[in-house]
């Protein structure tokens, strides 16, 4: 089971780094669905991993990260 959880954590890392790289190289902007989606999914992966390892402060940080991403996706959906 632990290898699955750690793999989920690695996937989350890759997604978050990809989002950051895409934004930093001006391939996507921070309000785009792709950027927010990568951050949301990557953060959910980190929540799973950190809760499993009982690392609650980073889990809480990633819950906030997900909430921010969902907020901006919903905000952009209402105001195209």
N, C-alpha and C positions, 0 to 999 in steps of 0.2 A: 504493500500500500504506500509506503514512504516514497518509493521511486516514482509512483504516479503523481503524488503531491509535489515532489521536487520538480518533475517534468512540467507540471502546471506552472510552477514558479518561474522556470526558465522561459516558458512560452510568454508569460506575463512580462518578463524582462525584455524579451525580444520585441514584443508589441510596443512597450513604452519607449524603448530606444528608437524603434522605427518611427513612431509618431514624432519624437523630438527631432530626429534627423530630417524627416520630411518637412517639418516646420522650419528648421534652421536653414535648410537649403532652398526655401521658398517654393517647394513643390506643392504644399498645402498650407492654408492659413489656419490659425488656431480656432476659428469658428466653423471650420468645415466638418462635415459629417465624418469624413475619413479620420481626421485628427481626433475628434471627440470619441468616435467609436473605438479607435485603437486604444485610447486612454481608458475608456470605460472597461473594455474587455481585459486589457492588461491589468488594471487595478482589481478587477474581480478575481483574476488568477492569483494576484498577490494576497487578496483577502483569504482565499481558500488556503494558500500555503502558510500564511502567518498565523491564522487561527489554528490550523493543524499543529503547528510548532509552538503554540501558546505564546506568540509574540504579539501581544494585543496593541501596543502603541502603533506599530506600523499598520496593523489591521485597521485601526481607527482612522489613521491618515488616509488609507486607501478607500475607506467608506466615504470620507469627505470628498476625495478625488472623484469617485463615481457620481456622487450627488451633484457636484459642480458640472461634470460632463453631461449628465442627464438634463440638468437645468438649462444649459446652453443649447442642447439639441432641441428641447421643447420650445425655448425662446425663439430660436431661429426658424423653427417650423411655423410658428404663429406670425413671424415678421420676416417673410422672405426677402 
